[in-house]
């Protein structure tokens, strides 16, 4: 699983000729709130945005995004039913608590399955020191989340 925000800004490299074609930009979502593409950020002026479909990405993580060739890069057409935000985007920055009211952290990133684009859960931030010592907490939808306007309650700690 990979974080949506943790891949933003990583270089996009073509495997065929080992060239760098730009950087990963914002995630794009389909009508089922699954990631289907990423905007390709390029230097210079471009009147039309370009995207890379998730299906065309060979590997993506916090260090790089690998595509086979520049033929994987498409022009972005808003009429394709692709949107820039999903319903989970609004959860970034929300507090997460256990059932007994203990603060578990603040949602920092959305975790997605690289194969399917499905948002699987969230990475939590608890503070620089605690995250450095204990690592970041992760909560998954499969653990049972209760979502309220101001906070989220995790089914498991």
Backbone torsions as a table, in degrees:
resi	resn	phi	psi	omega
1	UNK	NA	145.8	-176.0
2	UNK	-130.9	149.1	178.2
3	UNK	-86.8	138.0	-179.5
4	UNK	-60.5	-47.2	-178.2
5	UNK	-76.2	-25.0	-178.8
6	UNK	-74.2	-17.9	177.1
7	UNK	-95.0	-12.6	-179.8
8	UNK	-65.8	128.0	178.5
9	UNK	93.8	-5.8	179.0
10	UNK	-77.4	150.2	-178.5
11	UNK	-67.0	144.2	173.9
12	UNK	-101.4	122.2	-175.0
13	UNK	-119.1	137.2	175.0
14	UNK	-89.3	124.0	-179.9
15	UNK	-66.3	-37.9	-174.5
16	UNK	-59.1	-45.3	-177.6
17	UNK	-123.3	10.4	176.9
18	UNK	57.1	35.2	-180.0
19	UNK	-102.3	152.9	174.7
20	UNK	-96.4	124.6	-175.4
21	UNK	-106.7	-4.3	-179.8
22	UNK	152.6	-154.6	-176.9
23	UNK	-133.9	152.6	177.5
24	UNK	-68.7	129.0	176.5
25	UNK	-105.6	-148.2	-178.3
26	UNK	-64.9	148.5	174.2
27	UNK	-75.3	149.6	175.0
28	UNK	-119.9	145.0	-170.7
29	UNK	-122.3	153.6	174.4
30	UNK	-93.7	-173.1	-177.6
31	UNK	-70.8	-11.8	177.5
32	UNK	-98.1	13.2	-179.2
33	UNK	62.8	29.8	175.2
34	UNK	-102.2	145.7	175.3
35	UNK	-70.1	129.0	179.5
36	UNK	-120.3	-15.2	-178.1
37	UNK	-165.7	168.6	171.9
38	UNK	-128.6	142.9	172.9
39	UNK	-70.1	139.9	175.9
40	UNK	-96.5	115.4	177.3
41	UNK	-87.5	127.3	-179.9
42	UNK	-129.1	150.0	176.3
43	UNK	-75.9	155.1	-177.9
44	UNK	94.3	176.0	-177.9
45	UNK	-94.6	127.9	177.1
46	UNK	-133.2	125.6	-178.4
47	UNK	-76.8	-27.8	179.6
48	UNK	-114.4	132.7	176.8
49	UNK	-71.0	148.9	177.5
50	UNK	-117.7	150.6	-178.1
51	UNK	-133.4	163.2	172.3
52	UNK	-124.2	119.9	177.7
53	UNK	-67.5	144.3	179.5
54	UNK	-56.6	-36.9	179.6
55	UNK	-62.1	-23.8	-178.2
56	UNK	-88.9	-8.0	-177.6
57	UNK	-86.8	123.3	179.2
58	UNK	-80.8	-36.1	179.3
59	UNK	-155.1	141.1	174.9
60	UNK	-147.4	133.1	176.8
61	UNK	-156.7	-168.0	-177.2
62	UNK	-71.9	-3.5	-178.3
63	UNK	-110.8	-35.8	179.4
64	UNK	-162.5	168.3	175.9
65	UNK	-128.0	123.7	-176.2
66	UNK	-112.0	127.5	172.5
67	UNK	-120.0	163.5	-177.6
68	UNK	-72.7	-50.4	-179.5
69	UNK	-152.0	175.1	179.8
70	UNK	-69.5	-7.3	174.5
71	UNK	-70.1	-13.2	176.9
72	UNK	-78.2	-9.3	-177.8
73	UNK	-91.7	126.1	-178.0
74	UNK	-119.1	159.4	172.2
75	UNK	-78.0	140.5	-178.9
76	UNK	-82.1	126.3	177.1
77	UNK	-122.3	113.5	-177.6
78	UNK	-61.3	-18.6	-179.2
79	UNK	-79.9	-0.6	-179.7
80	UNK	-81.0	3.5	-179.8
81	UNK	79.6	17.4	179.0
82	UNK	-97.0	137.3	179.7
83	UNK	-125.9	160.3	-174.4
84	UNK	-85.3	-23.9	-179.5
85	UNK	-124.5	153.0	173.7
86	UNK	-120.9	173.3	-175.7
87	UNK	-65.2	-21.7	179.9
88	UNK	-81.9	-17.1	-179.7
89	UNK	-58.7	-32.4	-178.1
90	UNK	-72.4	-10.0	-179.5
91	UNK	-80.2	-18.8	179.9
92	UNK	-57.8	128.2	-179.5
93	UNK	92.2	-6.5	179.4
94	UNK	-79.4	147.6	177.2
95	UNK	-76.2	143.6	176.0
96	UNK	-119.8	132.7	-179.2
97	UNK	-125.8	158.0	171.3
98	UNK	-80.9	172.3	179.8
99	UNK	-61.5	-28.2	179.9
100	UNK	-90.8	10.9	173.9
101	UNK	91.2	2.3	180.0
102	UNK	-74.0	130.4	178.7
103	UNK	-70.4	125.0	-179.8
104	UNK	-100.6	-18.1	179.4
105	UNK	141.7	-172.2	-179.7
106	UNK	-117.6	138.1	-179.4
107	UNK	-65.3	123.6	-177.3
108	UNK	-106.8	-32.4	-174.7
109	UNK	-154.6	156.2	174.7
110	UNK	-99.9	133.1	179.6
111	UNK	-98.4	134.4	-178.1
112	UNK	-130.2	153.6	175.8
113	UNK	-81.5	121.0	-176.1
114	UNK	-63.1	-32.0	-178.2
115	UNK	-72.9	-42.2	-172.9
116	UNK	-106.7	-19.7	-176.0
117	UNK	82.0	1.1	-178.0
118	UNK	-71.0	132.3	173.7
119	UNK	-74.4	119.8	-173.8
120	UNK	-101.0	-25.5	-176.5
121	UNK	177.3	-161.2	-175.0
122	UNK	-135.4	148.5	171.3
123	UNK	-97.4	136.1	-176.9
124	UNK	-106.7	148.2	175.3
125	UNK	-111.8	129.8	179.7
126	UNK	-117.5	-2.0	-176.9
127	UNK	126.7	154.0	-174.6
128	UNK	-59.4	-48.2	-175.7
129	UNK	-67.3	-49.9	-177.7
130	UNK	-63.7	-40.4	177.8
131	UNK	-65.6	-37.9	179.6
132	UNK	-67.4	-38.9	-176.7
133	UNK	-80.3	-47.9	-173.2
134	UNK	-101.3	-12.2	-174.3
135	UNK	85.5	168.0	-178.8
136	UNK	-83.1	144.4	174.1
137	UNK	-81.5	149.0	176.3
138	UNK	-130.0	136.7	173.9
139	UNK	-122.8	145.3	-177.2
140	UNK	-119.0	150.0	176.4
141	UNK	-58.4	-34.8	-178.4
142	UNK	-65.7	-16.7	177.6
143	UNK	-81.7	-6.4	179.4
144	UNK	86.1	98.4	178.6
145	UNK	-111.4	138.3	173.1
146	UNK	-108.1	122.1	-173.1
147	UNK	-107.7	123.0	178.1
148	UNK	-120.0	171.6	-177.1
149	UNK	-59.2	-45.6	-173.5
150	UNK	-101.4	-14.4	-175.7
151	UNK	-156.0	169.9	177.4
152	UNK	-127.4	136.5	177.9
153	UNK	-107.7	125.7	-179.0
154	UNK	-86.8	137.2	177.8
155	UNK	-69.6	-33.3	177.4
156	UNK	-128.2	149.2	176.8
157	UNK	-82.6	NA	NA
